[in-house]
């Protein structure tokens, strides 16, 4: 009997984004992260073949937002772990950007006909005045 719950294209792309960051910023484990990246690339290629996917601007946009969000979250979490900016706004910022990341993953999944995360807790609308405008999906 085959697996019943496989990661979506969006989940794999998100994980690859995180592994790329780890490969760059945790050099002592670069080989392990590069290996994981290659395995994820294999699975993404398999999904592309299976679904006969064509690259389009919405896919590119979602992938770019996922990567940018992961980088922003990485930087903010690093500051918090080092003792910098130990205020509530840093936590709110990270949570909000994570909501943007999840919205991008859902946009990608919807476009590919895959399951979506129904609970994203996106606070992106609140980011306009306080932390820049991360409302990248309009009413999504």
C-alpha positions as CSV (number, residue, x, y, z in Angstrom):
1,X,0.0,0.0,0.0
2,X,1.4,3.4,-1.0
3,X,1.6,6.5,1.1
4,X,-1.5,8.5,1.6
5,X,-0.2,11.9,2.7
6,X,2.7,13.2,0.6
7,X,4.1,16.7,0.8
8,X,2.7,19.1,-1.8
9,X,4.8,20.9,-4.3
10,X,4.5,24.0,-2.2
11,X,5.7,22.2,1.0
12,X,8.6,20.8,-0.9
13,X,9.5,24.2,-2.4
14,X,9.3,25.7,1.1
15,X,11.5,23.0,2.6
16,X,14.0,23.5,-0.3
17,X,14.1,27.2,0.4
18,X,14.9,26.5,4.1
19,X,17.6,24.0,3.1
20,X,19.2,26.5,0.8
21,X,19.4,29.0,3.6
22,X,20.8,26.4,6.0
23,X,23.3,25.3,3.3
24,X,24.5,28.9,3.1
25,X,24.4,29.9,6.8
26,X,25.3,26.7,8.5
27,X,28.4,25.7,6.5
28,X,29.4,22.9,8.9
29,X,26.3,21.0,7.7
30,X,26.4,22.1,4.0
31,X,26.8,18.6,2.6
32,X,23.8,17.3,4.4
33,X,21.6,20.2,3.3
34,X,22.8,20.0,-0.3
35,X,21.9,16.3,-0.3
36,X,18.4,17.1,0.9
37,X,18.1,19.8,-1.7
38,X,19.0,17.3,-4.4
39,X,16.4,14.9,-3.1
40,X,13.7,17.6,-3.0
41,X,14.7,18.6,-6.6
42,X,14.1,15.0,-7.7
43,X,10.6,15.0,-6.1
44,X,9.7,18.4,-7.5
45,X,10.8,17.2,-11.0
46,X,8.7,14.1,-10.5
47,X,5.6,16.2,-9.6
48,X,6.3,18.5,-12.6
49,X,6.4,15.5,-15.0
50,X,3.4,13.8,-13.4
51,X,1.2,17.0,-13.6
52,X,2.8,18.2,-16.9
53,X,3.4,21.6,-15.2
54,X,4.3,24.6,-17.2
55,X,6.0,27.5,-15.5
56,X,3.9,30.7,-15.2
57,X,4.2,34.0,-13.4
58,X,2.0,33.0,-10.5
59,X,4.2,30.0,-9.7
60,X,7.3,32.2,-10.0
61,X,5.7,34.9,-7.7
62,X,4.7,32.4,-5.1
63,X,8.1,30.8,-5.1
64,X,9.8,34.2,-4.7
65,X,7.6,35.2,-1.8
66,X,8.2,31.8,-0.1
67,X,12.0,32.3,-0.3
68,X,11.9,36.0,0.7
69,X,9.6,35.2,3.6
70,X,11.9,32.4,4.8
71,X,14.9,34.7,4.6
72,X,13.2,37.5,6.5
73,X,12.0,35.0,9.2
74,X,15.5,33.6,9.4
75,X,17.1,37.0,10.0
76,X,14.5,38.0,12.6
77,X,14.7,34.7,14.5
78,X,18.5,35.0,14.5
79,X,18.2,38.5,16.1
80,X,15.8,37.2,18.7
81,X,18.0,34.2,19.5
82,X,21.1,36.4,19.9
83,X,19.3,38.6,22.4
84,X,18.5,41.5,20.0
85,X,15.1,43.1,19.8
86,X,13.5,41.1,22.5
87,X,10.2,42.9,22.2
88,X,6.7,41.8,21.2
89,X,7.0,43.5,17.8
90,X,9.7,41.1,16.7
91,X,7.5,38.1,17.5
92,X,4.5,39.8,15.8
93,X,6.7,40.5,12.7
94,X,7.8,36.9,12.5
95,X,4.3,35.5,12.9
96,X,3.0,38.0,10.3
97,X,5.6,37.1,7.7
98,X,5.0,33.4,8.4
99,X,1.3,34.1,7.5
100,X,2.5,35.7,4.2
101,X,4.7,32.6,3.6
102,X,1.7,30.3,4.2
103,X,-0.5,32.4,1.9
104,X,2.1,32.1,-0.9
105,X,2.3,28.3,-0.3
106,X,-1.5,28.2,-0.5
107,X,-1.6,30.2,-3.7
108,X,0.9,27.8,-5.2
109,X,-1.0,24.8,-4.0
110,X,-4.3,26.1,-5.3
111,X,-2.8,26.8,-8.7
112,X,-1.5,23.2,-8.9
113,X,-4.8,21.7,-7.6
114,X,-3.2,20.5,-4.3
115,X,-4.5,20.6,-0.8
116,X,-4.1,23.9,1.1
117,X,-3.6,24.9,4.7
118,X,-6.9,26.2,6.0
119,X,-5.4,28.0,9.0
120,X,-2.8,30.5,8.1
121,X,-3.3,33.3,10.8
122,X,-2.1,35.9,8.4
123,X,-1.5,39.3,10.0
124,X,-0.1,40.7,6.8
125,X,-2.7,43.5,6.6
126,X,-1.3,44.9,9.9
127,X,2.2,45.1,8.4
128,X,1.3,48.0,6.1
129,X,2.0,50.8,8.6
130,X,4.2,49.0,11.1
131,X,6.6,46.9,9.2
132,X,6.2,47.6,5.4
133,X,3.5,46.4,3.1
134,X,3.6,42.6,2.9
135,X,0.0,42.4,1.7
136,X,1.1,40.8,-1.6
137,X,-2.1,38.9,-2.4
138,X,-4.8,41.5,-2.1
139,X,-7.8,39.8,-0.6
140,X,-6.3,36.3,-0.8
